[in-house]
Amino acid sequence: MAARKTKAVNTVDQLEKQLAQLQDQLSKARAAEEKTAAKAVETQQKAVTKASKALQTAKNKLATAKKKKTPAAAKQVATANAAVKKAQADATTARQQLAAAKQELASVKAANKAAKQQDAALAKAQRELAKKQKAADRKAAAKAKAAAKKAAVRQKAADRKAAAKAKLAAKKAAAKAKAAAKKAAAKQKAAEKKAAAKAKAAAKKAAAKSKAAAKKSTARKAKAPAKRTTAAKKAPAKRATTAKKAPAKRGRKPKAQ
């Protein structure tokens, strides 16, 4: 879109340059045409002056010929009269051509004047148009600037809102994480407490078991000497019985081994 717009602007600039060149060429051509027409008038004016002089000379010759009273004077008068007529015709033609040249010059001057007025009006219109375009561009630039400012304010507000939202979300997440950590810590503490209680109960149970075992062992040890005393008491009686039986065995021979 931007490339197309740039291309269009370049085309307009080129056409405007070409138009300026053509207008310059046209102005030069008009000036040259007016100069040529003025030169033609000047040349024709000289021709009229020359024809007028020739006519005056012919008239003077005719007047001189008419004054003569010689036989050849009639012929000279006729010749001079013809010369006068011819000079009059030439002078009339020259005057007509001069009038035509002057009319042409006046027409060219009028056309050039109208063209200049038209060019001046066109230049004025172009200046007005450029002025209006400049004002429109300024207005459009101000509008674009205001729109950009408004968009920036809107964007800033949106960013602020997003930041606040993110901050709130972060705060919420932090609170959630804190609560979760607290919960986990409480859970861990409860687990540790439970484990400690369990260990304490196990230790207590083990201590009780150990105490019971020790007590049992002590009781066993206390019981053992009593048995030994009973055994000691029984032993002499046994020995006495054996002693009583012994004399009966003395008469026997021991077995060969």
Contacts in CASP RR format, 6 or more apart in sequence:
PFRMAT RR
TARGET T0000
AUTHOR 0000-0000-0000
METHOD contacts of the structure
MODEL  1
MAARKTKAVNTVDQLEKQLAQLQDQLSKARAAEEKTAAKAVETQQKAVTK
ASKALQTAKNKLATAKKKKTPAAAKQVATANAAVKKAQADATTARQQLAA
AKQELASVKAANKAAKQQDAALAKAQRELAKKQKAADRKAAAKAKAAAKK
AAVRQKAADRKAAAKAKLAAKKAAAKAKAAAKKAAAKQKAAEKKAAAKAK
AAAKKAAAKSKAAAKKSTARKAKAPAKRTTAAKKAPAKRATTAKKAPAKR
GRKPKAQ
23 119 0 8 1.000
26 115 0 8 1.000
27 119 0 8 1.000
30 108 0 8 1.000
30 111 0 8 1.000
30 112 0 8 1.000
30 115 0 8 1.000
31 112 0 8 1.000
33 108 0 8 1.000
33 112 0 8 1.000
34 105 0 8 1.000
34 108 0 8 1.000
34 109 0 8 1.000
34 112 0 8 1.000
37 101 0 8 1.000
37 104 0 8 1.000
37 105 0 8 1.000
37 108 0 8 1.000
37 109 0 8 1.000
38 105 0 8 1.000
40 101 0 8 1.000
40 104 0 8 1.000
40 105 0 8 1.000
41 98 0 8 1.000
41 101 0 8 1.000
41 102 0 8 1.000
41 104 0 8 1.000
41 105 0 8 1.000
43 101 0 8 1.000
44 94 0 8 1.000
44 97 0 8 1.000
44 98 0 8 1.000
44 101 0 8 1.000
45 98 0 8 1.000
47 94 0 8 1.000
47 97 0 8 1.000
47 98 0 8 1.000
48 91 0 8 1.000
48 94 0 8 1.000
48 95 0 8 1.000
48 97 0 8 1.000
48 98 0 8 1.000
50 94 0 8 1.000
51 87 0 8 1.000
51 90 0 8 1.000
51 91 0 8 1.000
51 93 0 8 1.000
51 94 0 8 1.000
51 95 0 8 1.000
52 91 0 8 1.000
52 94 0 8 1.000
54 87 0 8 1.000
54 90 0 8 1.000
54 91 0 8 1.000
55 84 0 8 1.000
55 87 0 8 1.000
55 88 0 8 1.000
55 90 0 8 1.000
55 91 0 8 1.000
57 87 0 8 1.000
58 80 0 8 1.000
58 83 0 8 1.000
58 84 0 8 1.000
58 86 0 8 1.000
58 87 0 8 1.000
59 84 0 8 1.000
59 87 0 8 1.000
61 80 0 8 1.000
61 83 0 8 1.000
61 84 0 8 1.000
62 77 0 8 1.000
62 80 0 8 1.000
62 81 0 8 1.000
62 83 0 8 1.000
62 84 0 8 1.000
64 80 0 8 1.000
65 73 0 8 1.000
65 76 0 8 1.000
65 77 0 8 1.000
65 79 0 8 1.000
65 80 0 8 1.000
66 73 0 8 1.000
66 77 0 8 1.000
68 76 0 8 1.000
END
